[in-house]
Amino acid sequence: MFYGLSKFFKQLLPKQLFYRGLLIVALPIILLQITISVVFFDSLWIKTNIGMTRALVGEIKNYITSYNTESSDKNFLENTFEEYLEIDVVFFKNKEFKDKMNERWYSPIDRSLRRELKSKNLSYWFDTSKFKKTVNLKIQTQKGYFEFFIPRERLTSTSVRIFALWITLPAILIVAIAIIFLKNQTRPIKKLAEASKKFGRGEKIEEFVPSGASEIRQAGYEFEKMRKRILRHLNQRSEMLSGISHDLRTPLTRMKLQLALLKDKNLIERFSNDIDEMEKMLNEYLQFSSESSKEQNEKFEFNDLIKDIIVKFNNDIIKFNEGDQFYFNGRKLSIRRCLNNLIENSTKFAKNIEINLNNLKSTVLITIEDDGPGIPINERGNVFKPFYKIDKSRSEKNSSVGLGLSISSDIIKSHGGRIELSESKLGGLKVIISLPF
């Protein structure tokens, strides 16, 4: 039960740190303002209004009683009421008012006035919204009805506006200051996340300078140390591979020269095939393990890139369904090599190939389908491993070292994307590539 409630509340909470921090600051302020407002309106403003309304209704009741007394001086009473109480009154003799009152139950002034008039058993009609500074009130008696024009200040306290102003402005000022401070605190986190994203995608970034709170600075320092260690490791690997390349090519060349001196043609052919396969493996391995981050990112149009690759194959079995024109920022040569490897694999084993390109807002989706023999489900995870080969339904002529899919997977993942294999509608293999913008 509690787990379900916790999960429900987590879904309601904002996902970004800035808005969560703002909620932590603003929510107590809002709750405090609501509490103060409720206490103010309940204990001060409403009670004050009730007292003022009760005194006013009492004065009106006394006026009506005095006016109906035979011995009273009606003109003097009316002038005194208007002069000292600032209430204009008109008596309509032997008449009844037929106005229909608008019951505004949401108005505190209306509720207070209605309650007090009922308590005095008066037949009444009033309107508090018709005039801005005056309340119109009618009281029915046996001899006619009285119409009063009462200043609004006699029914309600004007201090509520000042109170609302003083309670709202400080809250807005505090929230504004909180927003400025939170932006300054979340900006270093965004910079660190952006640097990590670029470095993870293989982009070249300048030395990261940590900023912000001590915890964020510590994370920035650790990220910079990690970046330098990774770059140092990659440089060492490149230097090591260069040495391996030089050391291995020399004995292979000597073996070729020694084969030329042999007289047995069958032996020469067998050893030559082995040496060629070793050279091919060596070249592909060095290419697979080379430092791809040396290539700089650039903007290019994806449709043009795929069409350029297809043209070089000069094969009618390839069908390309173009998507909307858009530009992608990435390592163009690496992506070209990836797509080239995948299309080349399909041309070896299929008679029909279909390529689709779609731009899904923040993701590029590329699918390559063919009608070839495909790859068994239990082997689809293994084909991305270096030097792993599937010999089923494949001739020696079409066999490879087993690095094509490994290289393609490495390129896609270095761009922050995914590559998956599934069943094609054409009956063969379907390769699905998704790359984030």
VMD Tcl script that draws the C-alpha trace (Angstrom):
set ca {
  {0.00 0.00 0.00}
  {2.68 2.50 1.06}
  {4.85 1.47 -1.88}
  {1.98 2.22 -4.26}
  {1.40 5.64 -2.68}
  {5.11 6.41 -2.82}
  {5.23 5.49 -6.50}
  {2.15 7.63 -7.19}
  {3.66 10.69 -5.49}
  {6.98 10.18 -7.30}
  {5.13 10.34 -10.62}
  {3.57 13.65 -9.59}
  {6.88 15.22 -8.57}
  {8.90 17.09 -11.24}
  {11.83 15.20 -12.71}
  {14.35 18.06 -12.97}
  {16.48 19.09 -9.99}
  {15.74 22.80 -10.53}
  {11.97 22.34 -10.23}
  {12.34 19.95 -7.30}
  {14.48 22.50 -5.46}
  {12.00 25.24 -6.31}
  {9.19 23.07 -4.97}
  {11.10 22.52 -1.72}
  {11.49 26.29 -1.30}
  {8.13 27.48 -2.61}
  {5.81 24.86 -1.08}
  {6.47 25.81 2.60}
  {6.08 29.50 1.69}
  {2.76 28.83 -0.03}
  {1.50 26.69 2.87}
  {2.56 29.38 5.34}
  {0.80 32.08 3.32}
  {-2.38 29.99 3.16}
  {-2.27 29.32 6.91}
  {-1.73 33.00 7.74}
  {-4.49 34.04 5.34}
  {-6.97 31.56 6.82}
  {-6.13 32.68 10.36}
  {-6.37 36.36 9.37}
  {-9.70 36.02 7.58}
  {-11.18 33.79 10.27}
  {-10.00 35.58 13.41}
  {-9.64 39.19 12.28}
  {-11.22 40.21 9.02}
  {-14.42 38.14 9.14}
  {-15.03 38.82 12.83}
  {-14.39 42.51 12.32}
  {-16.83 42.57 9.40}
  {-19.43 40.74 11.47}
  {-19.09 43.31 14.28}
  {-19.33 46.24 11.87}
  {-22.32 44.73 10.07}
  {-24.08 43.99 13.37}
  {-23.62 47.60 14.54}
  {-24.88 48.94 11.21}
  {-27.99 46.74 11.18}
  {-28.69 47.79 14.77}
  {-28.51 51.46 13.79}
  {-30.83 50.89 10.83}
  {-33.27 48.99 13.06}
  {-33.29 51.86 15.59}
  {-33.77 54.39 12.78}
  {-36.79 52.53 11.39}
  {-38.29 52.16 14.86}
  {-37.77 55.86 15.62}
  {-39.13 56.91 12.22}
  {-42.33 54.91 12.73}
  {-42.95 56.58 16.11}
  {-45.76 59.16 15.76}
  {-44.13 61.76 18.00}
  {-40.77 61.80 16.22}
  {-39.51 64.63 14.06}
  {-38.93 62.71 10.85}
  {-36.99 65.44 9.03}
  {-34.67 65.99 11.97}
  {-34.17 62.24 12.34}
  {-33.39 61.83 8.65}
  {-30.93 64.74 8.57}
  {-29.18 63.56 11.72}
  {-28.84 60.01 10.29}
  {-27.39 61.29 7.05}
  {-25.05 63.85 8.64}
  {-23.50 61.81 11.43}
  {-23.69 58.28 10.02}
  {-23.14 59.29 6.35}
  {-26.02 57.09 5.27}
  {-28.48 58.42 2.69}
  {-32.03 57.23 3.23}
  {-35.24 57.58 1.24}
  {-38.70 56.49 2.44}
  {-41.26 55.28 -0.11}
  {-44.63 55.50 1.61}
  {-47.20 52.76 0.98}
  {-44.99 51.04 -1.60}
  {-43.33 47.63 -1.87}
  {-40.05 46.89 -3.63}
  {-40.20 44.15 -6.23}
  {-36.49 43.72 -6.89}
  {-35.11 40.19 -6.95}
  {-31.95 39.83 -4.93}
  {-28.85 38.21 -6.39}
  {-27.73 35.65 -3.81}
  {-23.93 35.87 -3.81}
  {-23.06 33.10 -1.36}
  {-19.33 33.37 -2.06}
  {-19.14 37.00 -0.81}
  {-18.24 37.41 2.91}
  {-19.94 40.86 2.99}
  {-23.19 39.47 1.60}
  {-23.17 36.53 4.02}
  {-22.57 38.74 7.06}
  {-25.23 41.28 6.05}
  {-27.78 38.60 5.22}
  {-27.22 36.83 8.52}
  {-27.63 40.00 10.61}
  {-30.76 41.17 8.75}
  {-32.38 37.79 9.27}
  {-31.53 37.87 12.96}
  {-33.50 41.19 13.26}
  {-36.49 39.68 11.43}
  {-36.37 42.32 8.69}
  {-37.76 41.97 5.18}
  {-34.85 43.12 3.04}
  {-33.18 43.45 -0.33}
  {-29.61 44.58 -0.93}
  {-26.98 44.80 -3.64}
  {-23.26 45.09 -2.80}
  {-21.93 44.88 -6.38}
  {-23.92 47.52 -8.26}
  {-21.90 50.47 -6.89}
  {-18.16 50.46 -6.23}
  {-18.18 52.35 -2.91}
  {-21.82 52.10 -1.88}
  {-24.13 49.30 -0.75}
  {-27.80 49.61 -1.69}
  {-30.19 48.28 1.00}
  {-34.01 48.20 1.09}
  {-36.08 47.38 4.19}
  {-39.82 46.71 3.88}
  {-42.25 47.88 6.61}
  {-46.03 48.02 6.91}
  {-46.19 51.72 5.88}
  {-43.75 51.39 2.96}
  {-40.07 50.68 2.46}
  {-36.80 52.45 3.25}
  {-33.91 52.61 0.78}
  {-30.46 53.12 2.29}
  {-27.24 54.02 0.50}
  {-24.50 52.90 2.87}
  {-20.72 53.50 2.43}
  {-18.94 50.20 1.92}
  {-16.45 51.13 4.66}
  {-19.30 50.66 7.18}
  {-19.48 46.94 6.30}
  {-15.90 45.86 5.70}
  {-12.37 46.80 6.67}
  {-10.10 48.13 3.91}
  {-7.00 46.77 5.67}
  {-7.44 43.47 3.82}
  {-5.89 45.00 0.69}
  {-2.84 46.18 2.59}
  {-2.57 42.78 4.25}
  {-2.81 40.99 0.88}
  {-0.13 43.29 -0.52}
  {2.27 42.73 2.37}
  {1.74 38.97 2.38}
  {2.09 38.56 -1.42}
  {5.07 40.78 -2.25}
  {7.53 39.17 0.22}
  {6.50 35.70 -1.01}
  {7.11 36.69 -4.63}
  {10.45 38.27 -3.70}
  {11.60 35.14 -1.80}
  {10.58 32.81 -4.65}
  {12.36 35.06 -7.20}
  {15.57 35.01 -5.13}
  {15.23 31.22 -4.76}
  {14.90 30.83 -8.55}
  {18.10 32.85 -9.12}
  {20.07 30.81 -6.56}
  {18.70 27.48 -7.83}
  {19.64 28.35 -11.41}
  {23.19 29.13 -10.28}
  {23.34 25.81 -8.41}
  {21.95 23.66 -11.24}
  {24.01 25.29 -14.01}
  {27.27 23.47 -13.02}
  {25.39 20.15 -12.97}
  {24.07 20.80 -16.48}
  {27.59 21.67 -17.66}
  {28.95 18.46 -16.16}
  {26.15 16.40 -17.75}
  {26.75 18.05 -21.14}
  {30.51 17.41 -20.94}
  {29.89 13.76 -19.97}
  {27.44 13.36 -22.86}
  {29.89 14.79 -25.41}
  {32.81 12.76 -24.08}
  {30.70 9.59 -24.05}
  {29.81 10.15 -27.70}
  {33.47 10.53 -28.59}
  {33.45 14.28 -29.16}
  {36.56 16.27 -28.35}
  {36.05 18.57 -25.36}
  {38.29 21.09 -23.72}
  {39.53 20.67 -20.16}
  {36.51 20.72 -17.86}
  {36.61 23.46 -15.19}
  {34.46 22.49 -12.14}
  {32.23 25.12 -10.50}
  {29.36 25.35 -8.05}
  {28.99 23.77 -4.61}
  {31.78 21.64 -3.13}
  {29.98 18.35 -3.91}
  {29.46 19.38 -7.55}
  {33.09 20.53 -7.79}
  {34.24 17.17 -6.43}
  {32.19 15.36 -9.08}
  {33.69 17.66 -11.74}
  {37.26 16.98 -10.55}
  {36.64 13.21 -10.60}
  {35.15 13.43 -14.10}
  {38.20 15.35 -15.35}
  {40.55 12.75 -13.80}
  {38.58 9.95 -15.41}
  {38.62 11.71 -18.80}
  {42.39 12.11 -18.70}
  {42.90 8.48 -17.66}
  {40.72 7.27 -20.53}
  {42.52 9.48 -23.05}
  {45.88 8.28 -21.74}
  {44.73 4.66 -22.05}
  {43.52 5.21 -25.62}
  {46.78 6.87 -26.61}
  {48.76 3.99 -25.12}
  {46.56 1.52 -26.99}
  {47.14 3.34 -30.29}
  {50.89 3.36 -29.74}
  {50.82 -0.33 -28.82}
  {48.81 -1.22 -31.94}
  {51.20 0.76 -34.10}
  {54.06 -1.28 -32.66}
  {52.17 -4.55 -33.16}
  {51.40 -3.57 -36.76}
  {55.08 -2.90 -37.48}
  {56.30 -6.04 -35.70}
  {53.79 -8.41 -37.36}
  {54.04 -7.09 -40.89}
  {57.82 -7.68 -40.99}
  {57.69 -11.48 -40.38}
  {54.70 -11.81 -42.74}
  {56.75 -10.14 -45.48}
  {59.68 -12.53 -44.80}
  {57.31 -15.50 -45.00}
  {56.07 -14.32 -48.40}
  {59.64 -14.05 -49.66}
  {60.47 -17.55 -48.39}
  {57.32 -18.98 -50.03}
  {58.51 -17.66 -53.36}
  {61.59 -19.92 -53.09}
  {59.56 -23.11 -52.59}
  {58.91 -25.45 -55.52}
  {55.77 -27.21 -54.25}
  {52.90 -25.22 -55.78}
  {50.22 -26.81 -53.57}
  {52.18 -25.92 -50.45}
  {52.78 -22.39 -51.73}
  {49.07 -21.87 -52.40}
  {48.03 -23.23 -49.00}
  {50.55 -21.09 -47.09}
  {49.75 -18.02 -49.23}
  {46.04 -18.31 -48.31}
  {46.96 -18.52 -44.61}
  {49.21 -15.48 -44.86}
  {46.57 -13.48 -46.74}
  {44.01 -14.37 -44.08}
  {46.43 -13.29 -41.34}
  {47.02 -9.94 -43.10}
  {43.32 -9.43 -43.55}
  {42.67 -10.21 -39.88}
  {45.49 -7.91 -38.80}
  {44.22 -5.01 -40.94}
  {40.63 -5.34 -39.72}
  {41.70 -5.71 -36.12}
  {43.85 -2.58 -36.28}
  {40.99 -0.75 -37.94}
  {38.55 -1.97 -35.29}
  {40.80 -0.97 -32.40}
  {42.01 2.35 -33.83}
  {41.30 5.61 -32.06}
  {37.95 6.70 -33.52}
  {37.77 9.81 -31.34}
  {40.41 11.48 -33.52}
  {37.67 12.08 -36.06}
  {35.86 15.36 -35.40}
  {32.10 15.72 -35.34}
  {30.45 17.45 -38.27}
  {26.94 18.21 -39.47}
  {25.77 16.24 -42.50}
  {22.51 15.38 -44.25}
  {21.57 11.76 -43.54}
  {19.62 11.09 -46.77}
  {22.54 12.27 -48.90}
  {24.97 10.07 -46.92}
  {22.91 6.90 -47.46}
  {22.32 7.67 -51.15}
  {26.06 8.21 -51.64}
  {26.79 4.80 -50.07}
  {24.18 3.06 -52.26}
  {25.54 4.66 -55.43}
  {29.00 3.21 -54.74}
  {27.53 -0.30 -54.49}
  {25.96 0.15 -57.96}
  {23.48 -2.62 -57.19}
  {19.81 -2.62 -58.29}
  {18.71 -4.89 -55.45}
  {18.99 -2.01 -52.95}
  {15.83 0.07 -52.41}
  {16.01 3.23 -50.30}
  {12.93 4.92 -48.82}
  {14.04 8.46 -48.04}
  {12.89 10.31 -44.93}
  {12.48 14.02 -44.25}
  {15.58 16.09 -44.89}
  {17.47 16.80 -41.67}
  {21.02 17.32 -40.45}
  {22.82 15.13 -37.92}
  {25.88 16.05 -35.87}
  {28.32 13.14 -35.62}
  {31.41 11.45 -37.03}
  {30.42 11.18 -40.66}
  {33.15 8.78 -41.83}
  {32.50 6.37 -38.94}
  {28.75 6.28 -39.60}
  {29.45 5.83 -43.32}
  {31.67 2.85 -42.47}
  {29.01 1.38 -40.18}
  {26.25 1.56 -42.79}
  {28.64 0.37 -45.49}
  {29.47 -2.76 -43.45}
  {25.80 -3.56 -42.85}
  {24.74 -3.04 -46.48}
  {27.74 -5.02 -47.72}
  {26.78 -7.96 -45.49}
  {23.27 -7.91 -46.95}
  {24.51 -7.79 -50.56}
  {26.54 -10.96 -49.95}
  {23.57 -13.11 -48.89}
  {20.38 -11.41 -50.16}
  {18.65 -10.61 -53.45}
  {16.46 -7.79 -52.16}
  {17.46 -5.06 -49.69}
  {15.24 -2.32 -48.33}
  {16.55 0.68 -46.36}
  {14.26 3.05 -44.43}
  {15.16 6.33 -42.74}
  {12.86 8.11 -40.26}
  {13.33 11.22 -38.14}
  {11.46 10.70 -34.84}
  {11.91 14.17 -33.28}
  {14.94 13.42 -31.05}
  {15.98 10.10 -32.65}
  {17.16 8.94 -36.05}
  {15.75 5.49 -36.92}
  {17.43 3.47 -39.70}
  {16.27 -0.01 -40.72}
  {18.05 -2.32 -43.19}
  {16.03 -5.38 -44.25}
  {16.86 -8.20 -46.65}
  {15.53 -11.56 -47.84}
  {18.71 -13.51 -47.04}
  {19.14 -16.52 -44.72}
  {19.13 -14.25 -41.67}
  {20.70 -14.98 -38.29}
  {19.24 -17.44 -35.75}
  {17.75 -15.85 -32.63}
  {20.25 -17.57 -30.33}
  {23.17 -16.19 -32.38}
  {22.05 -12.55 -32.64}
  {23.80 -11.55 -29.43}
  {27.05 -13.30 -30.40}
  {27.54 -11.73 -33.84}
  {28.49 -8.40 -32.25}
  {31.49 -10.03 -30.57}
  {34.86 -9.49 -32.31}
  {36.00 -12.34 -34.63}
  {32.76 -14.30 -34.14}
  {31.65 -15.94 -37.38}
  {28.55 -17.89 -38.41}
  {29.36 -20.39 -41.13}
  {25.84 -21.70 -41.70}
  {24.47 -21.00 -45.19}
  {27.63 -19.10 -46.09}
  {30.38 -20.00 -48.53}
  {34.09 -19.52 -48.02}
  {33.99 -16.85 -50.66}
  {31.67 -14.72 -48.57}
  {33.32 -15.44 -45.23}
  {34.98 -12.63 -43.32}
  {37.16 -12.16 -40.28}
  {34.10 -11.46 -38.13}
  {34.59 -7.80 -37.28}
  {31.99 -6.07 -39.47}
  {29.13 -6.11 -36.97}
  {31.52 -5.51 -34.06}
  {32.81 -2.34 -35.72}
  {29.28 -1.21 -36.60}
  {28.05 -1.79 -33.03}
  {31.04 0.08 -31.61}
  {30.39 3.09 -33.87}
  {26.68 3.26 -33.03}
  {27.25 2.91 -29.28}
  {29.98 5.57 -29.34}
  {27.30 7.95 -30.70}
  {24.98 7.04 -27.81}
  {22.73 4.90 -30.00}
  {21.54 1.30 -30.20}
  {21.72 -1.44 -32.82}
  {19.37 -4.45 -32.75}
  {18.65 -7.47 -34.94}
  {15.21 -8.92 -35.63}
  {13.11 -10.74 -38.22}
  {12.53 -8.92 -41.52}
  {9.20 -8.68 -43.33}
  {11.17 -9.78 -46.43}
  {12.02 -13.05 -44.70}
  {15.64 -12.37 -43.83}
  {17.42 -10.14 -41.31}
  {16.31 -6.72 -40.09}
  {18.90 -4.35 -38.59}
  {17.46 -1.50 -36.50}
  {19.69 1.48 -35.70}
  {18.58 4.35 -33.46}
  {20.77 7.42 -32.97}
  {19.89 10.29 -30.61}
  {20.19 13.90 -31.78}
}
mol new
graphics top color blue
foreach p $ca { graphics top sphere $p radius 0.5 }
foreach p [lrange $ca 0 end-1] q [lrange $ca 1 end] { graphics top cylinder $p $q radius 0.2 }
display resetview
